[in-house]
Amino acid sequence: MLLYPERGLLLNDVAAAAVQRCDGVRSVQAIVLEVHAEFVGADVETVTRDVLALFEALHARTVLEVSGVVSAP
Amino acid sequence: MTPHRPYTLIAELTYRCPLHCAYCSNPVDYASATGAELSTDDWLRILGEAEALGVVQVHFTGGEPLARKDLESLVARARALGLYANLITSGVPLTRARMQALADAGIDNVQLSVQHADAEGTWRVADLDAFDAKIAAAAWVKELGLPLTVNVVLHRENLDRVGDLIALAERLGADRLELANTQYHGFALTNRDALLPTRAQLDAAFAIASGARARLHGKMELVYVRPDYFSDVPKACMDGWARRYIHMTPDGTALPCHAARSLKHLAFPSVREHALAWIWEESPAFQAYRGEAWMKEPCASCDARGRDFGGCRCQAFALTGDAAAADPSCTLAPGHGIVTEARLRASHAASTSEGAKRMLVYRGRPAR
């Protein structure tokens, strides 16, 4: 369960795996790939879509901070 | 055995408070109708029993919870139990050292009440010159790296300043701003004719808040709570009676919500005499309006009954004298005319110069 002021979100396994990896260091892309690797059988498009939707929802609640855009190599 | 699990404990540690807010949610007879405050050991036991029942969040509130010298040890116990610990404070008695001690104890979030966008307005609502102390308190919270929620109760006298209130919250570095229209319980019901806004005020404020919410997306979460007197459907009060929350008063009386003690026909159990598990699962007061068996028409056959639970029991009782009636804020309720009439009176009063700024009854101050 992810707790924040006055509310809490009961996370499913995929969401929990994604949130646990939000450490201020990993990029969003890296998290998507790691979660996909953990849940064999799920296609990468679905995992990407679900994790990005989760992150956007958490960002809208200011529960998740995005530290910056990593410039492309 | 109830299928419901409490998720949140609202720990009202004390009714002592430096502020005298004209909309305080504490019972109007708080000074005479309540017993001695619970001891530190009582609260430590309650936290453990609440966690065992399934509680994951605890709000330390009051009154002013900083008035309790044992607040830090209660926060530390909550955190040791794995509970999310939230402090709801006026900020007035706070010092830098106290905030540091609370941070060390593990407080997760601080909710600071803000009454108005400036010192004069704050004084008018709280009957105390408290504005500067609040600004200082917010700065300490942010300096210590803690999340800050700014709570503002909205009413006739500050709705026109919603833009300034949002700007103030931004300046304080708030992560979350809760703009909550007054709920007419406790002192707010006493002062309803002075506090109830007009629909024009509400529409203008809502437009400003909606614009700000889009602009601040991802930086500051803006929550706007509409007033049930104007919303045509009742609020899902407490997510249903004794369904998600346990509210503990300073003297250890357990309630399903902060206003429930106004329901004089119910005997609310005390943690001095009963285990919290019995209170939650078996006490008659917690069973009284749980589920749907108590409902009358139009609630009993209404499609919305699973969403709004018939609205607020305390409001139904306060306005109609029947706690099992449909909440009069609902357009389908037989008592809806009471709410309509209050709105019309407010609209008329706000159009006159004396009505726009009426005499307020302050909490803990003699009437004048």
HADDOCK unambig.tbl for C-alpha pairs under 7 A between the chains (distance, minus, plus):
assign (segid A and resid 3 and name CA) (segid B and resid 84 and name CA) 6.69 0.50 0.50
assign (segid A and resid 5 and name CA) (segid B and resid 109 and name CA) 6.73 0.50 0.50
assign (segid A and resid 59 and name CA) (segid B and resid 218 and name CA) 5.15 0.50 0.50
assign (segid A and resid 60 and name CA) (segid B and resid 217 and name CA) 5.76 0.50 0.50
assign (segid A and resid 60 and name CA) (segid B and resid 218 and name CA) 4.73 0.50 0.50
assign (segid A and resid 60 and name CA) (segid B and resid 221 and name CA) 6.74 0.50 0.50
assign (segid A and resid 61 and name CA) (segid B and resid 218 and name CA) 6.77 0.50 0.50
assign (segid A and resid 61 and name CA) (segid B and resid 221 and name CA) 5.37 0.50 0.50
assign (segid A and resid 62 and name CA) (segid B and resid 175 and name CA) 6.70 0.50 0.50
assign (segid A and resid 62 and name CA) (segid B and resid 218 and name CA) 5.34 0.50 0.50
assign (segid A and resid 62 and name CA) (segid B and resid 219 and name CA) 6.26 0.50 0.50
assign (segid A and resid 62 and name CA) (segid B and resid 220 and name CA) 6.22 0.50 0.50
assign (segid A and resid 62 and name CA) (segid B and resid 221 and name CA) 5.89 0.50 0.50
